[in-house]
Amino acid sequence: MATQKKNNSQSLNAEEMLSRSETFIEKNKKAIIGVIAAVVLVIVAVVLYKNYYSGPREERAAVALYPAQEYFAAGDYEKAFYGDSTTYFGLAKVIGEYDGTKAANLAQAYAGLSLAHLGKFEEAVGYLEAYDGSDTYFASATRAALGNCRINLGDIEAGAKLLVDAAHKADAQSLSPVWLRQAGVAYEKLGQKDKALQCYTEIKDKYAGNPMVARDIDKYIEKVSE
């Protein structure tokens, strides 16, 4: 009997809770529908943005960047940055017109690297610092270029640190020993022979596979060991 009363009580409680829920929904129906509609609209907006605006815009940005990449690969840094005055009007235009796209971010790196090659170090710094990417090659190359710009602008210690950081980030036989040697030479200019020695020793220990750098590294080590 007690069990039956308990079951009846639980059944009544469940019915009461259901009734309250129905009453709440009925009273707040408009607000609930409004919230659901708002969530649906946000999802639809995101899908539309990706499919009909962001996606096509990314494609247009990539097409706009392509001539700069071609000129840069050919070593024509002037045209890569400034354009050819016919169909391609320069990296600054790509960055401004397609701000927020991956191609525009990549254009920051190309712009900074092009200006660094042209010896316009102060202008290059702004673009190199604006680039924000995780690609190993470009992230390390822009960091190394920024380091060389800093050195050429007189901030030798900051530049050397950036070069070492770029070398470690890339960890590549082709690039890392070049940047470490540049950093070592910079530290020598500062009279910091211990740091220069660290750079040169790292080349000898880790990057002996690069003959362009490794073949002379003993001379660099000997010079700072005196």
C-alpha positions, 0 to 999 in steps of 0.5 A: 500500500505504501509502495502504491502511494509512493508510485502515485505520488511520483506519478503526480509529481511527474505530471505536475512538472510536465504541466509546469513545463508546458505552461512555461513553454506556452507563456514564453513561446515567442521568446523561445521561438525567437531564440531558436530562430536567432540561432538558425539565422547565425548558422545560416549566415555562417554557411552563406558567408563561407560559401558565397562570400568568404570562399569566392573572396579567398579565390579572388585574393589568391588570383590577385596574389599570383602575379606577385608570386611569379615576379618574386620567384623570378627575382623581380622584387620591384614588380612583385611589390609595386606591380607592372602597371598593366594588369597587376597593381602591387602587393599593397593593393592586394592587401588592402582589397582582400584584407582578412583573407589568407592570400592578403596575409601571405601578401604581407610576407611577400611585400616585406621580403620584396622590400628587404631585397630592395634595401627598403628595410624600414618599410619592410619591417611593417609588412614582415611584422604584420604577417601572421602565419604558421607555415614553417617556410614563410614564418621562418623566412619572414623572421629571418628577413625581419632580423636582417632588417633590424641589423641594417637599421642598427638594432643588431642584438634584436636582429641576431636574436630573430635570426637564431629564432628563425634558424631554430624554427626552420631547422633546415639544412638549406636555411638554418646554417645561413641564418646562424652564420648571419647571427654569429657575424652580428654577435661578433660586431657586438663583441659577444664572442661567446654567442657567436661561438654558439651559433658557429658550433651549432652549424658545425654540429647540426648542419655539416650537410650544407657545404656552402656554410660548413666548409668555412665554419672552422675559420669562424670558430677559430676567430671567436675562440682566440 
